[in-house]
Amino acid sequence: MRIIENAISDELIDACIEEIQGKKKQDVWGISKWKWGVPLQQAYRLTACLSNKPDVHNYNQIRNETTRHFETPASNINYHVWLPGSGIGWHDDDNYSYGATLYLNDWPPEKGAIFMWKEKYTGELNCINPKRNLLVINDCGEDHAVSPVLAGEDMGLRMSIQIFSVKINPDYHE
């Protein structure tokens, strides 16, 4: 895992949070239960993470400001809003060139939703607490998971941006 602090501008973080807040009462959210495969959901009974694409302006700004951290530009960017009880089971994102999480808000460890990963070659278990503007990049297929959110919505919502780049098949020729 690569961990980068202050990955994008504070203005863009604020714009993303404002967009999420503005979409709270709109019927524009997908739910992880319908989108994610079984391995991502099997660890927890409730995997209700909401997802939505950023508007065109924020999508392009996120892509522009994060590109310097990646070898290839992002091909998929989504907001994720983690509801109480939601988490994600162990997986490796190996079907992507990289998978990355950009945290939009600070999140105390006593509220759960801890990002955990196992070092690729040693199996050593690590964890990190979500922190505003912290970017975690998995570009070598390390196993990782998120512990369940323990707090209710009255304690706030854990918000992040998921960023992926599809693998390019070097053997493919048009």
Secondary structure, 3 states (H helix, E strand, C coil): CEEEECCCCHHHHHHHHHHHHHCCCCCCCEEHHHHCCHHHHCCCCCCCEEEECCCHHHHHHHHHHHHHHCCCCCCEEEEEEECCCCCEEEECCCCEEEEEEEECCCCCHHHECCEEEECCCCCCEEEECCCCCEEEEECCCCCEEECCECCCHHHCCEEEEEEEEECCCCCCCC
